[in-house]
Amino acid sequence: MSGNAVEAHTLLANQLAPAWYQATRRIRSDKAMFNEYVRQLPIIALTASAIKGDTEKCFDAGFDDFLTKPTARDDLKRTLLRRLVTPRIRGLERSRSAN
């Protein structure tokens, strides 16, 4: 890596807005803009909203997990560890179905 590049291991989407859903869909699907590493990064929604259907909306957009605020430190830690250690199952399924 050079310059101001930073290697990310996960993305936390704080204060969900329509732009985050659009951005997540694009990260997951835009092969021209994002390499495989970036497209497979875990993306975790972090929001104060717990409206029915929010979780499904996040998963449909390509998020890997969903946490509501306030989030207990242990819940955040457990979620991050699960996502950083476990490969994206959805990504593996997509790769298999493409073959």
Buried (B, 14 or more C-beta within 10 A) or exposed (E): EEEEEEEEEBBBBBEBEEEBBEBBBBBBEEEEEBEEEEBBBBBBBBBEEEEEEBBEBBBEBBBBBBBBEEBEEEEBEEBBEEBEEEEBEEBEEBEEEEE
